[in-house]
């Protein structure tokens, strides 16, 4: 019966007081079975004695396997006891609780893995589903060609894993075999990490490529409730990315900076109309963005941030809710002469942008409320009305413009600024 203990020792370290036994000789390594799950170690020595067997690396000794005298000069070591290294030997010592001989060592061999896979794309779909595509990495150069444990590289054995969000636990998603794509649904939502792993005969270890799946949110977003025809509709906001960080077995979502990424402004006429793209900008280094489309009519807006894959991460996108921005016409009212005498004829003028044909209402303030005086229709955005000044004093007037459409685009109602007529 053998016992394995985790131990790192200096190569060939033997107490001089006990280095009385000769070193084992003819140390050989070979695969113990066709499944390549164990390495068989054999050696020669004088008499029936206990032995201590270690993998030997450039930096020292690895796992100890104790071999009783009754077991003979042979032991099978599981591949899980070998670290990944370009140069490994098996060292065999005489001894039970401590080594009493110099080491007998095998010929050198390597325990290198397959080449690291390369993730070509990772795309997200609805309901937390992802599709990953990858290709095999270049095989590492064999530093010991022809060593006793060399195997012809066999078919790739790819597996896809996804992490949990709050603990350092990974779930097997797909045992892909030789396939180079997989669709899967992680147990938990992002931020998480996913990886594709490739295995060879040293199957306790693997070559892996990982992708962090990060989330995005709007730290701020401002869409104006109303704007004026022909003027910029200034829409601003700031993005915030969150990624998964881990420590001591626990994981958490943490806000991080991110490279510039595209931000898309969508618009539509109303809730029944399809969305269309108004413009695309790049976020700044601090995540801010700004749009300023010219207002030609009332519209609904939303901001969309597409998914972005690259540099070992997938930044999931985010879409804001719909916000309605009313577009009001520019309205200006005035008198051709704002200071007149009693019974003088007075002309008032209303000017609209856009230059629409609209029936407006001239109103006057009577000290308590605005009172309708006269409908004044515009032609190409201009209307006039002439009347006789029959009341002395100062009176405030304004124009009320109802909602209308221009060029197929709706505009909301609007009132002009007040303008004053002084009659003496």
DRENMARVO-433136 format. One record per residue (C-alpha): z, x, y. Coordinates in steps of 0.02 Angstrom, whole numbers. Layout:
BEGIN
up=Z	east=X	north=Y
...
! end
This chain:
BEGIN
up=0	east=0	north=0
up=-42	east=67	north=173
up=45	east=37	north=340
up=-44	east=53	north=510
up=53	east=100	north=668
up=-11	east=121	north=847
up=12	east=304	north=891
up=-69	east=429	north=1008
up=-36	east=611	north=960
up=-100	east=781	north=1012
up=-237	east=838	north=895
up=-171	east=947	north=753
up=11	east=935	north=810
up=122	east=992	north=663
up=301	east=1053	north=670
up=298	east=1240	north=626
up=455	east=1218	north=521
up=364	east=1095	north=407
up=185	east=1161	north=408
up=207	east=1227	north=234
up=77	east=1124	north=140
up=-107	east=1170	north=139
up=-226	east=1056	north=236
up=-320	east=924	north=137
up=-500	east=973	north=111
up=-669	east=891	north=84
up=-627	east=744	north=197
up=-770	east=619	north=183
up=-809	east=454	north=269
up=-923	east=314	north=210
up=-938	east=127	north=224
up=-822	east=40	north=100
up=-932	east=-115	north=81
up=-1099	east=-187	north=129
up=-1017	east=-299	north=259
up=-964	east=-141	north=353
up=-788	east=-205	north=384
up=-697	east=-47	north=325
up=-724	east=140	north=327
up=-678	east=227	north=163
up=-594	east=396	north=183
up=-578	east=515	north=35
up=-511	east=692	north=24
up=-454	east=828	north=-95
up=-283	east=912	north=-106
up=-166	east=995	north=-228
up=-46	east=880	north=-320
up=5	east=701	north=-287
up=76	east=691	north=-111
up=89	east=561	north=27
up=-34	east=572	north=171
up=-51	east=523	north=352
up=-227	east=471	north=411
up=-283	east=455	north=593
up=-445	east=429	north=689
up=-461	east=585	north=797
up=-537	east=575	north=972
up=-568	east=702	north=1109
up=-406	east=648	north=1192
up=-293	east=640	north=1040
up=-255	east=541	north=883
up=-270	east=355	north=862
up=-193	east=233	north=738
up=-85	east=304	north=597
up=-114	east=243	north=421
up=17	east=302	north=295
up=-48	east=327	north=117
up=82	east=341	north=-23
up=61	east=473	north=-157
up=28	east=338	north=-287
up=-127	east=276	north=-195
up=-232	east=428	north=-234
up=-337	east=522	north=-108
up=-424	east=371	north=-37
up=-395	east=238	north=96
up=-502	east=103	north=177
up=-480	east=90	north=366
up=-530	east=-74	north=453
up=-656	east=-51	north=593
up=-529	east=-132	north=711
up=-428	east=31	north=705
up=-567	east=131	north=788
up=-589	east=145	north=976
up=-763	east=152	north=1052
up=-807	east=336	north=1071
up=-958	east=452	north=1059
up=-865	east=576	north=948
up=-740	east=528	north=814
up=-671	east=617	north=661
up=-544	east=562	north=532
up=-395	east=681	north=518
up=-294	east=684	north=356
up=-121	east=766	north=348
up=1	east=792	north=206
up=168	east=707	north=239
up=268	east=547	north=237
up=373	east=522	north=394
up=297	east=675	north=477
up=151	east=790	north=448
up=186	east=946	north=343
up=12	east=1022	north=346
up=-130	east=1060	north=463
up=-263	east=925	north=475
up=-412	east=912	north=362
up=-550	east=830	north=463
up=-710	east=738	north=423
up=-880	east=768	north=498
up=-903	east=689	north=670
up=-973	east=514	north=693
up=-984	east=390	north=837
up=-918	east=214	north=859
up=-1034	east=164	north=1001
up=-1077	east=-18	north=1032
up=-1243	east=-103	north=1064
up=-1321	east=-86	north=1234
up=-1242	east=-198	north=1367
up=-1338	east=-363	north=1381
up=-1417	east=-407	north=1548
up=-1394	east=-584	north=1615
up=-1558	east=-642	north=1690
up=-1500	east=-810	north=1755
up=-1357	east=-934	north=1753
up=-1392	east=-1109	north=1814
up=-1277	east=-1257	north=1835
up=-1312	east=-1439	north=1796
up=-1212	east=-1599	north=1807
up=-1047	east=-1625	north=1716
up=-998	east=-1441	north=1714
up=-1146	east=-1389	north=1606
up=-1225	east=-1217	north=1620
up=-1378	east=-1129	north=1549
up=-1375	east=-940	north=1531
up=-1525	east=-829	north=1494
up=-1512	east=-644	north=1453
up=-1596	east=-499	north=1367
up=-1531	east=-357	north=1259
up=-1480	east=-197	north=1344
up=-1551	east=-25	north=1306
up=-1470	east=53	north=1153
up=-1359	east=203	north=1193
up=-1417	east=376	north=1142
up=-1342	east=425	north=974
up=-1242	east=586	north=1000
up=-1226	east=614	north=811
up=-1392	east=564	north=733
up=-1382	east=555	north=545
up=-1191	east=545	north=534
up=-1120	east=466	north=374
up=-1086	east=299	north=460
up=-1250	east=282	north=554
up=-1341	east=119	north=522
up=-1513	east=63	north=574
up=-1483	east=-58	north=719
up=-1490	east=-231	north=646
up=-1522	east=-398	north=728
up=-1423	east=-434	north=884
up=-1271	east=-546	north=865
up=-1247	east=-630	north=1033
up=-1102	east=-744	north=1075
up=-1069	east=-838	north=1237
up=-890	east=-859	north=1300
up=-811	east=-951	north=1446
up=-640	east=-920	north=1517
up=-506	east=-1045	north=1559
up=-469	east=-1065	north=1744
up=-284	east=-1021	north=1752
up=-249	east=-907	north=1604
up=-336	east=-754	north=1529
up=-402	east=-849	north=1378
up=-585	east=-855	north=1328
up=-664	east=-993	north=1224
up=-816	east=-965	north=1113
up=-952	east=-1077	north=1180
up=-1106	east=-1031	north=1076
up=-1133	east=-916	north=927
up=-1311	east=-880	north=981
up=-1362	east=-754	north=847
up=-1525	east=-673	north=901
up=-1565	east=-807	north=1033
up=-1568	east=-753	north=1215
up=-1522	east=-917	north=1299
up=-1387	east=-1048	north=1278
up=-1330	east=-1210	north=1359
up=-1145	east=-1246	north=1356
up=-1003	east=-1343	north=1438
up=-845	east=-1243	north=1478
up=-677	east=-1322	north=1443
up=-625	east=-1312	north=1625
up=-712	east=-1318	north=1793
up=-744	east=-1170	north=1907
up=-689	east=-1050	north=1968
up=-705	east=-973	north=1795
up=-797	east=-828	north=1714
up=-928	east=-830	north=1577
up=-998	east=-688	north=1472
up=-1124	east=-646	north=1337
up=-1068	east=-522	north=1205
up=-1167	east=-419	north=1080
up=-1090	east=-352	north=920
up=-1135	east=-218	north=793
up=-1042	east=-145	north=643
up=-895	east=-95	north=753
up=-864	east=-281	north=772
up=-687	east=-275	north=840
up=-766	east=-219	north=1003
up=-922	east=-280	north=1091
up=-1043	east=-244	north=1232
up=-1030	east=-382	north=1361
up=-1102	east=-439	north=1527
up=-998	east=-562	north=1629
up=-1033	east=-680	north=1773
up=-902	east=-752	north=1890
up=-933	east=-935	north=1926
up=-866	east=-963	north=2102
up=-844	east=-1122	north=2202
up=-893	east=-1160	north=2381
up=-820	east=-1279	north=2508
up=-839	east=-1320	north=2692
up=-694	east=-1244	north=2786
up=-760	east=-1341	north=2936
up=-910	east=-1451	north=2975
up=-949	east=-1537	north=3141
up=-1089	east=-1664	north=3159
up=-1096	east=-1756	north=3328
up=-1079	east=-1944	north=3327
up=-1211	east=-1962	north=3464
up=-1336	east=-1859	north=3560
up=-1469	east=-1883	north=3693
up=-1655	east=-1899	north=3662
up=-1746	east=-1733	north=3677
up=-1586	east=-1632	north=3676
up=-1519	east=-1520	north=3534
up=-1408	east=-1598	north=3402
up=-1286	east=-1455	north=3376
up=-1215	east=-1452	north=3199
up=-1094	east=-1311	north=3155
up=-983	east=-1264	north=3010
up=-905	east=-1127	north=2905
up=-915	east=-1096	north=2718
up=-774	east=-1033	north=2607
up=-799	east=-958	north=2434
up=-663	east=-955	north=2299
up=-663	east=-844	north=2144
up=-553	east=-823	north=1991
up=-429	east=-678	north=1993
up=-308	east=-635	north=1854
up=-150	east=-535	north=1829
up=-15	east=-529	north=1694
up=-110	east=-657	north=1591
up=-116	east=-786	north=1730
up=-266	east=-829	north=1839
up=-289	east=-918	north=2004
up=-422	east=-967	north=2132
up=-426	east=-853	north=2283
up=-530	east=-865	north=2442
up=-648	east=-717	north=2461
up=-784	east=-660	north=2580
up=-963	east=-677	north=2523
up=-1136	east=-614	north=2571
up=-1248	east=-718	north=2681
up=-1326	east=-865	north=2590
up=-1449	east=-1005	north=2633
up=-1383	east=-1165	north=2712
up=-1499	east=-1316	north=2719
up=-1493	east=-1463	north=2840
up=-1558	east=-1629	north=2771
up=-1594	east=-1787	north=2869
up=-1650	east=-1965	north=2837
up=-1680	east=-2120	north=2942
up=-1548	east=-2225	north=2853
up=-1458	east=-2245	north=2687
up=-1613	east=-2322	north=2606
up=-1729	east=-2179	north=2653
up=-1754	east=-2016	north=2557
up=-1681	east=-1852	north=2620
up=-1797	east=-1720	north=2691
up=-1769	east=-1542	north=2748
up=-1745	east=-1514	north=2934
up=-1711	east=-1328	north=2929
up=-1636	east=-1181	north=2836
up=-1523	east=-1047	north=2908
up=-1423	east=-902	north=2836
up=-1234	east=-904	north=2847
up=-1154	east=-759	north=2939
up=-1037	east=-627	north=2867
up=-892	east=-743	north=2907
up=-976	east=-895	north=2830
up=-1021	east=-984	north=2992
up=-1186	east=-1074	north=3020
up=-1269	east=-1174	north=3160
up=-1413	east=-1298	north=3172
up=-1485	east=-1370	north=3333
up=-1628	east=-1489	north=3291
up=-1700	east=-1586	north=3438
up=-1649	east=-1769	north=3438
up=-1799	east=-1885	north=3427
up=-1708	east=-2035	north=3353
up=-1551	east=-2091	north=3262
up=-1533	east=-2003	north=3095
up=-1412	east=-1969	north=2955
up=-1376	east=-1786	north=2920
up=-1299	east=-1688	north=2778
up=-1278	east=-1502	north=2745
up=-1323	east=-1430	north=2574
up=-1283	east=-1257	north=2508
up=-1387	east=-1216	north=2353
up=-1318	east=-1122	north=2203
up=-1343	east=-935	north=2221
up=-1350	east=-814	north=2072
up=-1343	east=-627	north=2090
up=-1234	east=-470	north=2086
up=-1134	east=-529	north=1936
up=-1087	east=-699	north=2005
up=-1147	east=-877	north=2023
up=-1094	east=-957	north=2186
up=-1097	east=-1142	north=2154
up=-1168	east=-1245	north=2295
up=-1092	east=-1389	north=2393
up=-1163	east=-1541	north=2482
up=-1075	east=-1630	north=2624
up=-1066	east=-1817	north=2644
up=-1189	east=-1909	north=2756
up=-1149	east=-1921	north=2942
up=-1244	east=-2034	north=3063
up=-1290	east=-1963	north=3233
up=-1347	east=-2093	north=3358
up=-1486	east=-2043	north=3477
up=-1473	east=-2124	north=3646
up=-1613	east=-2124	north=3776
up=-1593	east=-2027	north=3936
up=-1574	east=-2158	north=4074
up=-1570	east=-2127	north=4261
up=-1552	east=-2260	north=4395
up=-1567	east=-2239	north=4584
up=-1614	east=-2317	north=4750
up=-1759	east=-2253	north=4852
up=-1640	east=-2267	north=5000
up=-1455	east=-2284	north=4958
up=-1397	east=-2320	north=5137
up=-1473	east=-2476	north=5217
up=-1436	east=-2611	north=5346
up=-1404	east=-2794	north=5314
up=-1562	east=-2892	north=5262
up=-1661	east=-2733	north=5231
up=-1775	east=-2728	north=5079
up=-1711	east=-2608	north=4943
up=-1801	east=-2535	north=4792
up=-1711	east=-2474	north=4637
up=-1793	east=-2368	north=4505
up=-1752	east=-2338	north=4321
up=-1824	east=-2192	north=4223
up=-1815	east=-2173	north=4033
up=-1843	east=-2031	north=3911
up=-1932	east=-2065	north=3798
up=-2063	east=-2149	north=3908
up=-2048	east=-2317	north=3820
up=-2090	east=-2494	north=3872
up=-1919	east=-2578	north=3871
up=-1838	east=-2726	north=3960
up=-1682	east=-2654	north=4043
up=-1545	east=-2744	north=4136
up=-1490	east=-2701	north=4313
up=-1302	east=-2730	north=4329
up=-1181	east=-2730	north=4476
up=-994	east=-2704	north=4478
up=-905	east=-2851	north=4561
up=-733	east=-2772	north=4565
up=-683	east=-2840	north=4395
up=-832	east=-2825	north=4278
up=-1015	east=-2777	north=4266
up=-1126	east=-2925	north=4306
up=-1307	east=-2941	north=4254
up=-1424	east=-2954	north=4404
up=-1602	east=-2935	north=4344
up=-1709	east=-2885	north=4197
up=-1814	east=-2735	north=4245
up=-1954	east=-2689	north=4124
up=-2018	east=-2513	north=4110
up=-2195	east=-2454	north=4085
up=-2212	east=-2281	north=4011
up=-2028	east=-2255	north=4045
up=-2023	east=-2310	north=4229
up=-1972	east=-2477	north=4307
up=-1934	east=-2537	north=4484
up=-1857	east=-2688	north=4566
up=-1853	east=-2733	north=4752
up=-1728	east=-2852	north=4830
up=-1648	east=-2891	north=5000
up=-1477	east=-2821	north=5041
up=-1375	east=-2976	north=5085
up=-1197	east=-2910	north=5069
up=-1114	east=-2780	north=5177
up=-1011	east=-2643	north=5093
up=-1025	east=-2518	north=4952
up=-1082	east=-2581	north=4782
up=-1102	east=-2489	north=4618
up=-1252	east=-2523	north=4508
up=-1312	east=-2463	north=4338
up=-1447	east=-2496	north=4209
up=-1410	east=-2556	north=4032
up=-1543	east=-2509	north=3904
up=-1539	east=-2601	north=3736
up=-1574	east=-2518	north=3569
up=-1760	east=-2493	north=3536
up=-1880	east=-2391	north=3433
up=-2001	east=-2261	north=3494
up=-2132	east=-2180	north=3383
up=-2054	east=-2266	north=3235
up=-1883	east=-2188	north=3267
up=-1733	east=-2295	north=3318
up=-1632	east=-2259	north=3475
up=-1463	east=-2333	north=3516
up=-1416	east=-2426	north=3676
up=-1370	east=-2329	north=3832
up=-1312	east=-2354	north=4010
up=-1356	east=-2249	north=4159
up=-1232	east=-2163	north=4270
up=-1173	east=-2272	north=4414
up=-1270	east=-2264	north=4577
up=-1210	east=-2338	north=4743
up=-1292	east=-2442	north=4880
up=-1208	east=-2442	north=5050
up=-1254	east=-2587	north=5166
up=-1198	east=-2595	north=5349
! end
